[in-house]
Amino acid sequence: MANKIDLTPAILDLDLYAGDGEDFQIEFLDGTQEPIDVSNYIWTAQIRKTRTSDVAADLTIDTTDASTGIITIHISAEVTRGLPRTNQWDLQCVASGGSDPRTILQGTVTCTQDVTREVVVP
């Protein structure tokens, strides 16, 4: 009998447009679809060209609503402007008291080059 416990993070691929800032929310729910308080964790997320290359960007994580199970990840226009076409990313957390990190999400980041690069304000 072949049994397996899969402890790899869930996959969430991101398709971005260079020069555009984006915010997206991750919602944590238990088995009965009730919010999980995730405010006692320290959250980090990074984008890299490859999994082993230098960090291309540290993402900003807003935990204002973490007690209701929601974190918001911000990717600035400056970050997307500098990304190559294909990248990798992941999201990790560590309990406030200090423990081993837990990677929650992983995936690819595809960034399409923009056309308009200057914003003209009348």
KELO-462189 format. One record per residue (C-alpha): residue in three letters; residue number from 0; x, y, z. Coordinates in pm, 1 decimal. Layout:
BEGIN
- ALA	NUM	X	Y	Z
...
***
This chain:
BEGIN
- MET	0	0.0	0.0	0.0
- ALA	1	148.0	334.1	-107.2
- ASN	2	62.0	615.0	130.8
- LYS	3	173.3	970.5	93.9
- ILE	4	155.2	1286.9	300.3
- ASP	5	189.7	1589.8	75.3
- LEU	6	336.1	1881.9	271.7
- THR	7	417.1	2098.4	-28.4
- PRO	8	257.1	2442.9	-43.9
- ALA	9	-50.3	2504.4	-255.5
- ILE	10	15.0	2650.1	-600.6
- LEU	11	-100.1	3000.6	-689.9
- ASP	12	40.7	3136.6	-1015.0
- LEU	13	42.4	3513.7	-1072.1
- ASP	14	5.0	3687.2	-1409.7
- LEU	15	116.9	4049.2	-1380.6
- TYR	16	149.5	4347.5	-1613.3
- ALA	17	474.2	4544.8	-1589.5
- GLY	18	435.3	4891.2	-1440.8
- ASP	19	103.9	4811.5	-1269.5
- GLY	20	75.5	4778.6	-893.5
- GLU	21	-150.7	4506.3	-760.4
- ASP	22	-309.3	4402.5	-430.5
- PHE	23	-460.5	4061.5	-371.0
- GLN	24	-600.7	3894.3	-62.2
- ILE	25	-544.8	3548.9	78.7
- GLU	26	-826.3	3422.5	301.7
- PHE	27	-768.4	3147.1	556.5
- LEU	28	-1073.3	2933.6	643.1
- ASP	29	-1110.9	2619.7	853.2
- GLY	30	-1297.4	2304.3	748.0
- THR	31	-1632.8	2464.6	827.5
- GLN	32	-1549.5	2777.7	622.8
- GLU	33	-1495.6	2989.3	933.5
- PRO	34	-1207.9	3243.6	930.5
- ILE	35	-881.3	3140.2	1096.3
- ASP	36	-705.2	3406.4	1303.4
- VAL	37	-359.1	3437.5	1144.0
- SER	38	-252.0	3750.3	1332.9
- ASN	39	3.6	3563.3	1544.5
- TYR	40	226.2	3496.6	1244.3
- ILE	41	502.9	3691.4	1076.7
- TRP	42	445.7	3681.5	699.2
- THR	43	703.4	3709.9	420.9
- ALA	44	682.3	3671.6	44.1
- GLN	45	947.4	3702.2	-224.2
- ILE	46	982.5	3688.9	-600.5
- ARG	47	1298.5	3547.7	-760.4
- LYS	48	1393.3	3486.3	-1123.7
- THR	49	1462.7	3123.3	-1031.8
- ARG	50	1423.6	2947.9	-698.2
- THR	51	1798.2	2974.8	-634.8
- SER	52	1869.1	3325.2	-769.7
- ASP	53	1895.3	3647.2	-568.1
- VAL	54	1575.5	3810.8	-444.6
- ALA	55	1409.4	4019.9	-715.9
- ALA	56	1149.2	4162.9	-475.7
- ASP	57	1028.0	4141.1	-118.5
- LEU	58	650.7	4179.9	-127.7
- THR	59	458.7	4397.7	117.5
- ILE	60	209.0	4211.2	336.2
- ASP	61	-68.9	4396.8	515.9
- THR	62	-193.7	4205.8	822.6
- THR	63	-458.3	4460.2	929.5
- ASP	64	-734.7	4199.3	881.4
- ALA	65	-530.3	3894.3	986.4
- SER	66	-748.3	3835.9	1294.4
- THR	67	-1038.1	3772.7	1053.8
- GLY	68	-829.1	3537.1	839.8
- ILE	69	-725.9	3780.8	566.6
- ILE	70	-383.7	3907.2	460.3
- THR	71	-329.8	4142.6	168.3
- ILE	72	-22.1	4114.6	-51.4
- HIS	73	91.6	4426.8	-235.9
- ILE	74	312.0	4420.9	-544.8
- SER	75	415.9	4774.1	-637.3
- ALA	76	437.8	4918.4	-987.8
- GLU	77	810.5	4963.0	-929.2
- VAL	78	847.6	4590.0	-860.5
- THR	79	648.1	4477.3	-1165.2
- ARG	80	834.8	4723.7	-1386.7
- GLY	81	1163.8	4551.8	-1303.2
- LEU	82	1056.9	4188.2	-1332.7
- PRO	83	1167.9	3961.0	-1615.1
- ARG	84	904.6	3760.9	-1805.3
- THR	85	915.2	3448.0	-1585.8
- ASN	86	977.5	3422.6	-1212.2
- GLN	87	898.8	3217.9	-901.6
- TRP	88	735.5	3328.7	-576.5
- ASP	89	625.3	3194.5	-241.2
- LEU	90	454.0	3302.5	80.1
- GLN	91	580.2	3191.2	421.7
- CYS	92	481.2	3242.9	781.8
- VAL	93	647.9	3190.4	1117.1
- ALA	94	464.1	3186.9	1449.9
- SER	95	532.5	3501.9	1653.2
- GLY	96	701.4	3296.6	1925.7
- GLY	97	951.8	3167.6	1673.9
- SER	98	936.0	2829.6	1507.1
- ASP	99	1017.9	2669.6	1176.8
- PRO	100	878.6	2858.5	878.3
- ARG	101	580.6	2718.3	692.9
- THR	102	543.8	2789.3	321.4
- ILE	103	174.6	2834.7	244.5
- LEU	104	177.2	2919.0	-127.2
- GLN	105	417.9	2886.1	-418.8
- GLY	106	397.0	2947.6	-789.4
- THR	107	519.4	3111.8	-1102.5
- VAL	108	501.7	3483.4	-1173.9
- THR	109	458.5	3580.7	-1536.8
- CYS	110	505.9	3949.6	-1610.1
- THR	111	395.4	4087.3	-1946.4
- GLN	112	587.3	4396.5	-2062.4
- ASP	113	374.7	4709.9	-2069.2
- VAL	114	340.0	4956.1	-2355.8
- THR	115	274.6	5291.1	-2186.2
- ARG	116	556.6	5374.9	-1947.3
- GLU	117	501.6	5740.0	-1865.0
- VAL	118	196.5	5875.2	-1691.2
- VAL	119	108.0	6220.5	-1820.9
- VAL	120	-82.1	6431.9	-1569.1
- PRO	121	-273.8	6717.5	-1734.5
***
